[in-house]
């Protein structure tokens, strides 16, 4: 497989960017089911986004793959009128870090795994506010969600849950990425 930029791989990246944006939105929608799902966005993202990200990164082993995923997400944020600093700045940071890691590791399996973990943080602008902007999060929850949602959200998100959710999300992303990389490696392996 040619893992550089060409027309076919660019079309694949458009598909991956669209999937990345849509699945990130789906991760965020799970928060409407129950506040615990809102608190656990990073875990859900690690499970659902990692396969898309790792397949995109293995398809393009050159600069720009993370940027394409970012652009898909940014387009979605503009479409849903949610392209605010809380959402865009974390996306820029994770994209720059992912591109840097991939480049420094010469697009290796381990570099792609680390970059996939980073890119799985696409919904950080949403759930990070639970711990870093609590009053605003509570206010929005009371305004936008059913009665009692805001109080439940605050009760299921004490400060200690933030590192726990992030660590479990990272572990999930690593595990899922490795499963998909092994499948990809088996496909790429020449038949004897």
URKAPE-V26278 format. One record per residue. N is the residue number from 1. RES is the residue in one letter. SS is DSSP state (helix for helix, strand for strand, loop for the rest). Layout:
[[N,RES,SS] [N,RES,SS]]
//
This chain:
[[1,X,loop] [2,X,loop] [3,X,loop] [4,X,loop] [5,X,loop] [6,X,loop] [7,X,helix] [8,X,helix] [9,X,helix] [10,X,helix] [11,X,helix] [12,X,helix] [13,X,helix] [14,X,helix] [15,X,helix] [16,X,helix] [17,X,helix] [18,X,helix] [19,X,helix] [20,X,helix] [21,X,helix] [22,X,helix] [23,X,helix] [24,X,helix] [25,X,helix] [26,X,helix] [27,X,helix] [28,X,helix] [29,X,helix] [30,X,helix] [31,X,helix] [32,X,helix] [33,X,loop] [34,X,loop] [35,X,helix] [36,X,helix] [37,X,helix] [38,X,helix] [39,X,helix] [40,X,loop] [41,X,helix] [42,X,helix] [43,X,helix] [44,X,helix] [45,X,helix] [46,X,helix] [47,X,helix] [48,X,helix] [49,X,helix] [50,X,helix] [51,X,helix] [52,X,helix] [53,X,helix] [54,X,helix] [55,X,helix] [56,X,helix] [57,X,helix] [58,X,helix] [59,X,helix] [60,X,loop] [61,X,loop] [62,X,loop] [63,X,loop] [64,X,loop] [65,X,helix] [66,X,helix] [67,X,helix] [68,X,helix] [69,X,helix] [70,X,helix] [71,X,helix] [72,X,helix] [73,X,helix] [74,X,helix] [75,X,helix] [76,X,helix] [77,X,helix] [78,X,helix] [79,X,helix] [80,X,loop] [81,X,loop] [82,X,loop] [83,X,loop] [84,X,loop] [85,X,helix] [86,X,helix] [87,X,helix] [88,X,helix] [89,X,helix] [90,X,helix] [91,X,helix] [92,X,helix] [93,X,helix] [94,X,helix] [95,X,helix] [96,X,helix] [97,X,helix] [98,X,helix] [99,X,helix] [100,X,helix] [101,X,helix] [102,X,helix] [103,X,helix] [104,X,helix] [105,X,loop] [106,X,loop] [107,X,loop] [108,X,loop] [109,X,helix] [110,X,helix] [111,X,helix] [112,X,helix] [113,X,helix] [114,X,helix] [115,X,helix] [116,X,helix] [117,X,helix] [118,X,helix] [119,X,helix] [120,X,helix] [121,X,helix] [122,X,helix] [123,X,helix] [124,X,helix] [125,X,helix] [126,X,helix] [127,X,helix] [128,X,helix] [129,X,helix] [130,X,helix] [131,X,helix] [132,X,helix] [133,X,loop] [134,X,helix] [135,X,helix] [136,X,helix] [137,X,helix] [138,X,helix] [139,X,helix] [140,X,helix] [141,X,helix] [142,X,helix] [143,X,helix] [144,X,helix] [145,X,loop] [146,X,loop] [147,X,loop] [148,X,loop] [149,X,helix] [150,X,helix] [151,X,helix] [152,X,helix] [153,X,helix] [154,X,helix] [155,X,helix] [156,X,loop] [157,X,loop] [158,X,loop] [159,X,helix] [160,X,helix] [161,X,helix] [162,X,helix] [163,X,helix] [164,X,helix] [165,X,helix] [166,X,helix] [167,X,helix] [168,X,helix] [169,X,helix] [170,X,helix] [171,X,helix] [172,X,helix] [173,X,helix] [174,X,helix] [175,X,helix] [176,X,helix] [177,X,helix] [178,X,helix] [179,X,helix] [180,X,helix] [181,X,helix] [182,X,helix] [183,X,helix] [184,X,helix] [185,X,helix] [186,X,helix] [187,X,helix] [188,X,helix] [189,X,loop] [190,X,loop] [191,X,loop] [192,X,loop]]
//
